[in-house]
């Protein structure tokens, strides 16, 4: 191979490398954009699910649990900590109960764990409700496998999507709802 041929080969390889690098950067940019759009759609689907669930779950809070105050998208801030609860229902008077609802389009073990943590931390972020009993409710469109049993095992109420609305799943015999009090569970 002559010097001229060798230089042409090296130049060709350098051009090919530059083109490959540019293509990889463009692919990476496109993947970031697709990821952003998927995240956007996921957020929109979550908001859509919440919108579908709000009316039905509010009826459950009023009729089944006798809540006299209901707040949507209840936000709590304490220092650097912040938390949003999808629905919170209060049953005041001698009952002194709080019903905290987390709405999920698809319930999985990770989402169940996150919800349990939110229920456990409720009184830390909302000290004005200390002394009340907190009950957790999960409202989900898609509950697969044994997750419904796991929700009941954790002492949480479960509402699932039906034909037109959400309905509270009738707990099995022996179900005891978990009572969260002052950041601890009873």
SULVENJO-V749194 format. One record per helix or strand of 2 or more residues. SS is the DSSP state (helix for helix, strand for strand). FROM is the first residue (numbers start at 1). TO is the last residue. Records with the same first field share a line. If there is no record, write none. Layout:
SS: FROM-TO + FROM-TO
//
This chain:
helix: 3-63 + 109-125 + 127-129 + 147-153
strand: 69-78 + 81-91 + 97-107 + 133-143 + 157-161 + 166-168 + 180-181 + 184-185
//
